[in-house]
Amino acid sequence: MSLLPIHDVLDELLNALSTSPQVILQAPPGAGKSTWLPLQLLRGLASPGKIIMLEPRRLAAKNVAYRLAQHLGEEPGATVGYRMRAEQCVSKATRIEVVTEGVLTRRLQQDPLLEGVALIILDEFHERSLQADLALALLLDIQEGLRDDLTLLIMSATLDNRRLAEVLPQAPIITSAGKQFAVERFYHGLNAQRPFAVNVATKIVEVLQQESGDMLVFLPGEREIHQVMNHLSGHCPLDVLVSPLYGALPLEQQQQAIKVSRSGQRKVVLATNIAETSLTIDGICLIIDSALERVSLFDLRAGCHRLKTQFVSQSSMTQRAGRAGRLMPGKCWHLIFQEQADRLAEQPTPEILRSELTGLLLNVLAWGCPSVAALNWLDLPSESALNHAREQLAKMMAIEATGLLTAKGRKMASFGMAPRLAAMLADAESRPDSHATAALLTAIIEQPERRSEGDLRDNLAAPSSLWGIRARQVARMLGSPYGAYRAEEVLPLLMSAFADRIAYRRGATHRYQMADGRGATLTPDHPLSHYSWLIALQLQLSADRHEATIQLALPFSLDDLRRDAPQLITVRPAIEWDAGQAQFKIWQHEVVGEIVVSSRPGEKPESQQLISAYLRWVKERGVSVLPWDIAARELRERLRYAQQWLPELEWPSMSDADLLDSLERWLAPELEQLPSLGNFSRINLYAALKAQLTWAQWKCLETDVPTHIVIPSGRKVAIDYLSPRAPLLSVKVQEMFGQHAPLRLAQGRIALIIELLSPAQRPIQITQDLAGFWQGSWREVQKEMKGRYPKHLWPDDPANTSPTTKTRK
């Protein structure tokens, strides 16, 4: 045991942990930082408290706990234990707890003092998962305000130490050289003419024939794993066992993939990036790295995640190659050209910058922080993502108008699960008869069956054993024994959390409109596609990013909705433009969110109701339906140019998207001023836009982006901001005689484009450089114009001729 590389820095590490609240440990794969170091820390630390060790994945957590217990000659549950969703193995004697991410977050929320805990270890921190970043932020807050004796150890094989050093400037960084056997790395670009799975399978067979030892193959996802397995069938040597390894596999099958192969049998493990870290697969000395991964990206406009297959970072490629040298010298083939590999990002994008943040915001508010920015983050989330999270929590009635949590929001946070499911459980808590149903729904939605048709009724009729285990755990959380689910409770429970996901079929198609206004779709031959009403429980954005694909849903009828959730059906006045009669008509729509259930002609509503209806109508059709006269269009263009030329004044944006987003602020006040709300064409858009400016902005606009400019002849001439060549000044050439310098706007930053006209008002030259024109092509223009307009002035030296407005010489 003492021969493990991490042993060389153990004394230095123990000293740092005894003197510093945070310590950073960088150690390569195989150094022993996960499966040996925690035991040495338990013996060597002065504090008698527990050690909690965070692992990002369930398989890694269980595997690490077993390895640590094995070193002590024990089974998990004694000195070393583990906790994860739906499973735990701990006792009063447990001193080291290996936990998964959601478990740690919930424990911090329930016991911020962390009674009896001396050290928290964040393992494989380089993965920068959302929950790991949240845990770090909460732990730093605990250290600052509650537990100055709590110690934090951040461990990884490949860390972005620069960013960590900025947030933890006093934390010592200890580096273990590790014991990494030599790994030869080769780069092999794929044949673009052949399918990806065929390329990979061919390379696997080729390497198996040329090399000895077991192999680990990194593939982007489950689909590619099964495709490669199919292509390998019948082509692999008989003594080779091919095993898949990915997150959706049952834990027992995952553990089977990492076990030592039988004597005389070689093993090929086809894995996602689940195998990059924390797992040592005995016998592996050959790596084939596709250099690809599949990541989940949250799309704010679609309101759901999409899966993107992309190249991994350089640090991930290093991690993958290192798996071949954990136990012996090895070889790694990266299926990418070296020039491409050299251009890859050094580190992966942190999950906090690409994920949906409703759960994170709920946790932060439950922690007692008024905003996310109040905590210390390695990367602060974007404001647009946080605004979306606030909107979602408001729909679930989890936050007040002030942004603070409601009683329901605090209850949701205590469950430690996805906000929608937490909202469902919070609503179910007061109805004991619905506890079992809510528990089973939670289990199914948390981990839906990948190969099912996506009909929730099938899942409810034949729940898997894993769902049963999780459902029992959730039922205990609600304080009830787990029993049979009640079919009549399913729809009301789902409506309490997924009301915005109610979907109505568009005609006789397989496309649906959801209550939140977004679109969703099923495949044309999907068994659910003939139902008019669905509630979509799982969505994923399609490859073309236009509409989300419904992956799990429950069909229902409008009568079901009226019976089980009548509060979701409201009456809303609306206006519609009748092209035949050239006027607006008033309707009373019965709606579920943005879905119109029924309509009837309505009486003229109150002024504010009609204004709201006008605003909705404009939002649906865009700002182009507004009555833009020339003055309003010109003012809008002037403001666009002011924003571009004079950005220091922070002008209001004039883009279509931003005008729609701020419609209530700038258009509603003008609607209130209409003498007759039915006369929509009389809206004064010029006044509406002008009202958005401060006095300083308006003064600047009139001075630096004016409507008119004085030209050399003394006349005031309008500037054309609507021209494709804007800003454009059209003027007779005689009125510009004597002008050398360009005419300028925006505090001299922008030169006007001047369109010089003939006596017949036809363009003869377009220029910003008058001096160059007078000295250059003027001779040709003069010659032509003298012949055509002999009575007008065409001097030889226009640069030194006085301008004139007169027609004749």
Secondary structure, DSSP 8 states (H G I E B T S, - for coil): -TTSGGGGGHHHHHHHHHH-SEEEEE--TTSSTTTTHHHHHHHH-S--SEEEEE-SSHHHHHHHHHHHHHHTT--TTSSEEEEETTEEE--TT--EEEE-HHHHHHHHHH-TT-TTEEEEEETTGGG--HHHHHHHHHHHHHHHHT-TT-EEEEEESS--HHHHHHH-TT--EEE-------EEEEE----TTS-HHHHHHHHHHHHHHH--SEEEEE-SSHHHHHHHHHHHTTTS-TTEEEEEE-TTS-HHHHHHHHS---TT-EEEEEE-GGGSSS---TTEEEEEE--EEEEEEEETTTTEEEEEEEE--HHHHHHHHHGGGSSS-EEEEESS-HHHHHTS-SS---GGGTS--HHHHHHHHHHT-SSGGGS--SS---HHHHHHHHHHHHHTT-B-TTS-B-HHHHHHHHH-S-HHHHHHHHHHTT-GGGHHHHHHHHHHHHS--TTS-SBHHHHHHS--HHHHHHHHHHHHHTTS------HHHHHHHHHHHHGGGEEEE-TTSSEEEETTS-EEE--TT-TTTT-SEEEEEEEEE-TTSSSEEEEEEEEE-HHHHHHH-GGG-EEEEEEEEETTTTEEEEEEEEEETTEEEEEEE-----HHHHHHHHHHHHHHH-GGGS---HHHHHHHHHHHHHHHH-GGG-----SHHHHHHTHHHHTHHHHHT-SSTT-GGG--HHHHHHTTS-HHHHHHHHHHS-SEEE-TTS-EEE-BSSSTT-SEEEEEGGGGTT--S--EETTTTEE-EEEEE-TTS-EEEEES-HHHHHHTTHHHHHHHHHHH-TTS---S-GGGS-----S--
